[in-house]
Amino acid sequence: MLHRAAPLLALLLACEGFAQTNIPKNSLGELSGAIRQLTNGVSAAVVEIVVSGYTATNDGAGQAANRISRQRSSGSGVLVDPDGYIMTNAHVVQGAVRIKVLVPATEPSAVSEIPPLQNTRILDARILGIDRESDLALIKVEERGLHVLPFADSDKIHQGDLVFALGSPLGLRNSVSMGVVSAPARAINDENPILYIQTDASINPGNSGGALVDAQGLLIGMNTFIVSQSGGNEGIGFAIPSNVVRNVYQQLRRTGHVSRGFVGIQAQDITPVMARGLHLPVDRGVVVSDVIPESPAERAGLKRGDVILSFNGQTVENALQLQNDVYGRQGGERIDLVLERGDAPVSVRVEVQKQAAPWDPLAALASPQKNLVPRLGILCIEIDEQVAPLIPNLRREYGLIVAAKSPEGQAQFIDLQPGDIIHSINELTIASLKTFQDAVQALKPGDAVVLQIERDQRLQYVAFEME
């Protein structure tokens, strides 16, 4: 810790009005005590998640994966509701057969000691919803009165803010590291609309799903991944902002899936060359390059060539920020945009539309009476001439597509999501719903079940034991 204490001491010495002789001898002790008290309170709401599942393996001779084996992994999670609701990363629980959560057995206190590692309860958890686009998942344990972390407003963080990362890196439960916000809104690539919090607080494998908290002990982000050449921490870690986590949590808890906002514009960052060629009034910012016909944006009067200056009173810096702001809105919300059109500002109000998920038309084709697989709690539709055009780039022209999940059934505990295509069960090829329903009904409690599914045009196994 000496490499951190020295800069902190230098900062205290440099502060205005503090001469070296006037610094109280216990200044660093008070700082240390404040950090200890903060992390002690926060740690009671950060849990370790242990996942048992299956993964594809090869035969040891470099051949393609031809069998599955059981594996055990761990990650972290954050309690966000005292009734046992926990947010974590989707990749932590993906492929889970069983999920165990290690919950601190005591309430946080003001004492300096962190509760001992053995002072925990082990609880079973079930999956309530997974959002692969944001890499977030909601799980639940049947327990009440748990300590939770309140959400902070991640839009208000700044570069240099002090933050703490908590979780279970490499299985070392109840670990904490300290750092600063390296960048408050970092884009990873053009395809990912999320702007991540970049931090130099140490994050390692197993920290995924853990908490990034601010100096007030509020949840400012969820630790998600690192950029590293060595595989370990190199001071470049990323967290999903708390406002995104809160939005996904609320939707997963309410409906089990996540919808995103849509207004129907294509926006691009303005370059100096673009500004000269299009005779734009500014040489930076965001310009509307397309307006989708019959979209909310067209109905509100937006036009190609409009420069978007502000979104609900906040300056729009770039196209990715605008996309992220729209994505976070719900259908029916209204947003206020200020545009520069020609040499005059124009104000418009646009009603956000729910962005249709690719499986929404499929869910409309399913009925609980006909398409339900009761023991699993999923609605499945056969792929036929009517359904196939709704699913682009199918790997195989047969199978069942998961159209929806029921609130009841074993699907709450296993990694099946709307849009997954089921090709086989325990090596039995599935081409009809009746075949699948009969095969599931014939299984006994405790039987191993291995589904081969197609997800995002890739084949993978989902394995679990029948309840």
C-alpha positions in Angstrom: 0.0 0.0 0.0 3.0 2.3 0.2 2.7 3.3 -3.5 -0.8 4.7 -2.7 -0.1 6.2 0.7 2.7 8.4 -0.7 0.5 10.2 -3.3 -2.2 10.7 -0.7 0.3 12.2 1.7 1.6 14.5 -1.0 -1.9 15.6 -1.8 -2.6 16.5 1.9 0.7 18.5 2.0 -0.2 20.4 -1.1 -3.7 21.3 -0.1 -4.3 25.0 0.3 -4.1 26.1 4.0 -2.2 23.0 5.1 1.4 23.5 6.0 3.4 20.3 6.9 3.6 21.3 10.5 -0.1 21.8 10.8 -1.2 18.4 9.5 -2.7 16.4 12.4 -0.7 13.3 13.2 -3.7 11.1 12.8 -4.8 12.4 9.3 -3.9 9.3 7.4 -5.3 7.2 10.2 -8.7 9.0 9.9 -8.6 8.5 6.1 -7.8 4.9 6.6 -10.6 4.5 9.1 -13.1 6.2 6.8 -12.2 3.8 3.9 -12.4 0.8 6.3 -15.8 1.9 7.5 -17.1 2.5 3.9 -15.9 -0.9 2.6 -17.2 -2.7 5.6 -20.7 -1.4 5.0 -20.5 -2.0 1.2 -19.1 -5.6 1.5 -22.3 -6.8 3.1 -24.1 -6.2 -0.2 -21.6 -7.8 -2.5 -21.8 -11.6 -2.8 -19.8 -14.4 -4.3 -21.7 -16.5 -7.0 -20.6 -20.1 -7.5 -21.9 -21.6 -10.7 -22.0 -25.3 -11.7 -22.6 -26.1 -15.3 -21.3 -27.9 -18.4 -18.9 -26.9 -21.1 -17.8 -28.4 -24.4 -14.4 -30.1 -24.4 -12.2 -31.9 -26.9 -10.6 -35.3 -26.8 -7.2 -33.9 -26.0 -5.9 -34.4 -29.5 -6.8 -31.0 -30.8 -10.0 -32.1 -32.4 -13.2 -30.1 -32.3 -15.3 -30.2 -29.2 -17.1 -33.5 -29.1 -18.3 -34.0 -25.6 -19.3 -31.9 -22.5 -17.8 -31.9 -19.0 -19.0 -30.4 -15.8 -17.3 -27.2 -14.6 -17.4 -24.9 -11.7 -16.7 -21.2 -11.8 -17.3 -18.2 -9.6 -18.0 -14.5 -10.0 -19.6 -11.7 -8.0 -23.0 -10.0 -7.6 -24.6 -7.0 -6.0 -27.7 -7.1 -3.8 -30.1 -4.4 -5.1 -33.2 -5.3 -3.1 -33.6 -6.6 0.5 -35.9 -9.4 -0.8 -33.0 -11.2 -2.4 -32.7 -9.7 -5.9 -29.1 -9.7 -7.2 -27.6 -8.2 -10.3 -24.6 -9.8 -11.9 -23.0 -10.2 -15.3 -24.7 -12.5 -17.8 -21.5 -14.3 -18.6 -21.2 -15.2 -14.9 -24.4 -17.3 -14.9 -24.5 -18.3 -18.5 -24.8 -22.1 -18.9 -25.5 -22.6 -15.2 -27.1 -25.8 -13.9 -27.0 -24.7 -10.3 -26.2 -21.3 -8.8 -25.1 -20.9 -5.2 -24.7 -17.5 -3.6 -22.5 -16.8 -0.6 -24.3 -14.1 1.4 -22.7 -12.4 4.5 -24.4 -13.6 7.6 -24.2 -10.4 9.6 -25.3 -6.8 9.0 -22.5 -4.3 8.4 -21.2 -2.5 11.5 -19.0 0.5 12.2 -16.3 -1.7 13.6 -13.0 -1.7 11.8 -12.8 -5.5 11.2 -14.3 -7.0 8.0 -16.6 -9.9 8.9 -14.6 -13.2 8.8 -14.7 -15.1 5.6 -16.5 -18.1 7.2 -19.3 -15.9 8.5 -21.6 -16.6 5.5 -24.7 -18.4 4.4 -24.9 -20.4 1.2 -28.2 -19.9 -0.6 -29.6 -21.4 -3.9 -30.4 -18.8 -6.6 -32.5 -18.9 -9.7 -32.2 -16.8 -12.9 -35.0 -14.3 -13.4 -33.7 -12.8 -16.6 -30.7 -12.3 -18.8 -29.9 -9.4 -21.2 -27.0 -10.5 -23.4 -26.7 -7.1 -25.1 -25.7 -5.4 -21.9 -24.1 -8.5 -20.4 -26.4 -8.2 -17.3 -28.5 -10.8 -15.4 -30.9 -10.8 -12.5 -30.9 -13.7 -10.1 -32.8 -14.2 -6.8 -32.4 -15.9 -3.5 -35.3 -16.7 -1.2 -34.2 -14.5 1.7 -35.5 -11.2 3.1 -34.0 -8.3 5.0 -30.7 -8.4 3.2 -28.3 -5.4 3.1 -28.4 -3.7 -0.3 -26.3 -1.1 -2.3 -28.2 2.0 -3.3 -27.7 3.2 -6.9 -25.8 6.4 -7.6 -26.4 8.6 -10.7 -23.6 7.5 -13.0 -24.2 10.5 -15.2 -22.6 12.7 -12.5 -19.2 11.0 -12.2 -16.1 12.7 -13.4 -12.6 11.7 -14.3 -10.4 11.4 -11.2 -13.3 10.6 -8.8 -12.2 8.1 -6.1 -13.8 4.6 -6.5 -13.6 1.2 -4.9 -14.0 -2.2 -6.6 -15.4 -5.0 -4.5 -15.9 -8.7 -5.4 -14.3 -12.1 -5.5 -11.3 -11.9 -7.8 -9.9 -15.4 -8.5 -12.3 -16.7 -5.9 -10.8 -14.5 -3.1 -14.1 -13.5 -1.6 -14.7 -10.1 0.0 -11.7 -8.3 -1.7 -11.5 -4.6 -2.2 -9.2 -2.4 -4.3 -9.0 1.4 -4.7 -8.5 3.6 -7.7 -10.0 6.5 -9.7 -12.3 7.0 -12.6 -9.9 6.9 -15.6 -12.7 7.9 -18.0 -16.4 8.3 -17.2 -17.8 7.3 -20.6 -15.5 5.1 -22.7 -16.8 3.6 -25.9 -15.4 0.1 -26.7 -16.5 -0.2 -30.4 -19.1 1.2 -32.7 -21.4 -1.9 -32.4 -21.7 -1.6 -28.6 -23.9 1.3 -27.5 -22.8 1.2 -23.8 -20.4 3.8 -22.6 -18.4 2.1 -19.9 -16.7 3.6 -16.8 -12.9 3.0 -17.1 -11.0 2.6 -13.8 -7.6 1.7 -12.6 -9.0 0.0 -9.5 -7.7 -3.5 -9.6 -10.1 -5.8 -11.4 -9.3 -9.5 -12.1 -11.2 -12.6 -13.2 -13.9 -13.3 -10.6 -14.6 -9.5 -10.1 -17.2 -9.7 -12.8 -20.6 -8.7 -11.5 -19.1 -7.0 -8.4 -19.6 -3.5 -7.3 -17.8 -0.3 -8.2 -18.7 2.2 -5.6 -18.0 5.9 -5.1 -16.7 7.7 -2.1 -20.2 7.8 -0.5 -20.5 4.0 -0.8 -23.1 4.1 -3.5 -23.2 1.7 -6.5 -21.7 3.7 -9.4 -21.1 0.7 -11.7 -20.8 -3.0 -12.1 -17.3 -4.5 -12.8 -17.4 -6.3 -16.1 -14.1 -6.9 -17.9 -10.5 -5.8 -18.2 -8.2 -5.1 -21.1 -5.0 -7.0 -20.5 -2.1 -8.5 -22.4 -1.2 -10.7 -19.4 -4.7 -11.9 -18.4 -4.4 -10.1 -15.0 -5.0 -6.5 -13.9 -3.0 -3.9 -15.8 -5.0 -0.9 -14.6 -7.5 -0.9 -17.4 -10.8 -2.1 -16.1 -14.4 -1.4 -17.2 -17.7 -1.2 -15.4 -21.2 -0.9 -16.7 -22.6 2.4 -15.4 -25.2 2.2 -12.6 -27.9 4.0 -14.6 -27.7 1.1 -17.2 -27.7 -1.5 -14.4 -30.7 0.1 -12.8 -32.7 0.3 -16.0 -32.0 -3.3 -16.9 -32.8 -4.5 -13.4 -36.1 -2.8 -13.4 -37.1 -4.3 -16.7 -35.9 -7.8 -15.9 -37.7 -7.7 -12.6 -40.9 -6.5 -14.2 -41.0 -8.5 -17.5 -38.1 -10.9 -17.6 -36.6 -9.2 -20.7 -35.2 -5.8 -21.8 -36.6 -3.5 -24.4 -34.8 -0.4 -25.7 -35.8 2.9 -27.1 -36.1 3.8 -30.8 -36.8 7.1 -32.5 -35.8 6.3 -36.0 -32.8 8.4 -36.8 -29.3 7.6 -38.0 -26.8 10.0 -36.5 -23.1 10.6 -37.3 -20.3 12.5 -35.8 -19.5 15.7 -37.6 -16.0 16.1 -39.1 -14.6 19.4 -40.4 -14.7 18.1 -43.9 -18.3 17.0 -43.5 -19.2 20.5 -42.1 -17.6 22.3 -45.1 -19.2 20.0 -47.7 -22.7 20.2 -46.1 -22.4 23.8 -45.1 -23.2 22.9 -41.5 -23.2 25.7 -38.9 -20.7 23.9 -36.7 -17.7 21.6 -37.3 -18.3 19.2 -34.4 -21.2 17.5 -32.8 -23.8 15.2 -34.3 -25.7 15.4 -37.6 -28.8 13.4 -38.7 -27.9 11.4 -41.7 -31.2 9.5 -42.1 -34.7 9.6 -40.8 -36.6 6.3 -41.1 -40.0 6.7 -42.8 -43.0 6.6 -40.5 -40.8 6.7 -37.5 -41.3 8.8 -34.4 -38.5 11.1 -35.6 -40.2 11.7 -38.9 -43.6 12.4 -37.2 -41.8 14.9 -35.0 -40.4 16.7 -38.0 -36.7 15.8 -37.9 -34.9 16.1 -41.2 -31.6 14.9 -42.7 -28.9 17.5 -42.1 -30.3 18.6 -38.7 -27.5 19.2 -36.2 -28.6 17.8 -32.8 -27.4 20.2 -30.1 -29.0 18.9 -26.9 -30.9 15.9 -25.5 -33.3 16.8 -22.6 -31.2 19.8 -21.8 -27.8 18.0 -22.0 -25.3 18.8 -24.7 -24.8 16.0 -27.2 -21.1 15.4 -27.8 -21.1 12.5 -30.2 -23.4 10.0 -31.9 -22.6 7.1 -29.6 -23.7 9.2 -26.6 -27.0 10.0 -28.4 -27.6 6.4 -29.2 -26.9 5.4 -25.6 -29.3 8.0 -24.3 -32.1 6.8 -26.7 -31.5 3.1 -25.9 -32.0 3.8 -22.2 -35.5 5.2 -22.7 -38.8 3.3 -22.5 -41.6 3.2 -25.0 -44.0 6.1 -24.5 -41.4 8.5 -23.0 -40.9 11.9 -24.6 -37.5 13.5 -25.2 -36.8 17.1 -26.1 -34.2 17.8 -28.8 -32.7 21.2 -29.7 -31.6 21.2 -33.3 -29.6 23.6 -35.5 -31.3 23.9 -38.9 -29.8 26.4 -41.2 -29.0 29.4 -39.0 -31.8 29.0 -36.5 -32.4 26.6 -33.5 -35.4 24.4 -33.6 -36.9 22.6 -30.6 -38.8 19.3 -31.2 -40.4 16.7 -28.8 -40.1 13.1 -29.9 -42.1 10.2 -28.4 -39.8 7.1 -27.9 -41.0 3.9 -29.4 -40.2 0.4 -28.0 -37.6 -1.2 -30.1 -39.0 -4.6 -31.2 -37.0 -7.6 -30.2 -36.4 -10.1 -33.0 -38.5 -12.7 -31.2 -41.5 -10.4 -30.6 -43.4 -11.5 -33.8 -42.7 -15.1 -32.8 -44.2 -14.7 -29.3 -47.4 -13.5 -31.1 -47.6 -16.9 -32.9 -47.4 -18.9 -29.7 -50.3 -19.9 -27.5 -49.9 -21.3 -23.9 -52.4 -24.1 -24.7 -50.6 -25.4 -27.8 -46.9 -24.3 -27.5 -46.1 -24.7 -23.8 -43.5 -27.2 -22.6 -44.8 -27.3 -19.0 -41.9 -29.0 -17.2 -39.5 -26.5 -18.6 -41.8 -23.4 -18.6 -41.1 -22.3 -22.2 -43.2 -21.6 -25.3 -41.7 -23.2 -28.4 -42.7 -22.8 -32.1 -41.8 -25.2 -34.9 -39.6 -23.7 -37.6 -41.7 -24.0 -40.8 -42.3 -22.0 -44.0 -44.1 -19.3 -42.0 -41.5 -18.9 -39.2 -38.2 -19.4 -41.1 -38.3 -16.0 -42.9 -38.5 -14.3 -39.5 -35.1 -15.9 -38.5 -32.3 -14.8 -40.8 -29.2 -17.0 -41.4 -30.5 -20.2 -39.9 -27.8 -22.9 -39.4 -30.4 -25.7 -39.9 -33.8 -25.6 -41.5 -35.5 -27.4 -38.6 -35.9 -27.2 -34.9 -37.9 -25.3 -32.3 -37.5 -21.7 -31.4 -38.0 -20.5 -27.9 -40.6 -17.7 -28.2 -41.1 -16.9 -24.5 -40.5 -18.1 -21.0 -43.3 -18.8 -18.5 -43.1 -17.4 -14.9 -43.3 -21.1 -13.8 -41.1 -24.0 -14.7 -37.5 -25.0 -14.7 -36.5 -22.4 -17.4 -36.1 -19.9 -14.6 -33.0 -21.8 -13.4 -31.4 -22.6 -16.8 -29.8 -20.6 -19.5 -32.6 -20.7 -22.2 -33.6 -17.3 -23.7 -36.2 -16.2 -26.2 -34.7 -16.5 -29.7 -32.7 -19.7 -28.9 -33.3 -22.5 -31.4 -33.4 -26.1 -30.0 -32.0 -28.7 -32.4 -31.8 -31.8 -30.2 -32.3 -33.2 -26.7 -29.9 -35.8 -25.4 -28.8 -36.5 -29.0 -32.4 -36.9 -30.2 -33.0 -34.6 -33.2 -36.0 -32.4 -32.7 -38.1 -31.4 -35.7 -41.5 -31.2 -34.1 -43.0 -29.7 -30.9 -44.8 -33.0 -30.1 -41.4 -34.9 -30.2 -39.9 -32.4 -27.8 -42.8 -32.4 -25.4 -42.9 -36.2 -25.3 -39.1 -36.4 -24.7 -39.2 -33.9 -21.8 -42.3 -35.6 -20.3 -40.5 -39.0 -20.3 -37.5 -37.7 -18.2 -37.3 -38.6 -14.6 -36.2 -36.3 -11.8 -32.4 -36.1 -11.7 -31.9 -37.2 -15.3 -29.2 -35.3 -17.2 -30.6 -33.1 -20.0 -28.4 -31.8 -22.8 -30.0 -29.5 -25.3 -28.1 -28.5 -28.4 -29.2 -24.9 -29.2 -28.4 -22.3 -31.8 -27.8 -18.8 -30.4 -26.5 -15.9 -32.5 -25.8 -18.3 -35.3 -23.6 -20.5 -33.2 -24.3 -24.0 -31.8 -23.8 -24.7 -28.1 -24.9 -27.0 -25.4 -27.3 -26.2 -22.5 -27.0 -28.9 -19.8 -29.0 -29.3 -16.6 -30.6 -31.9 -14.4 -34.3 -32.5 -14.5 -36.2 -31.4 -11.4 
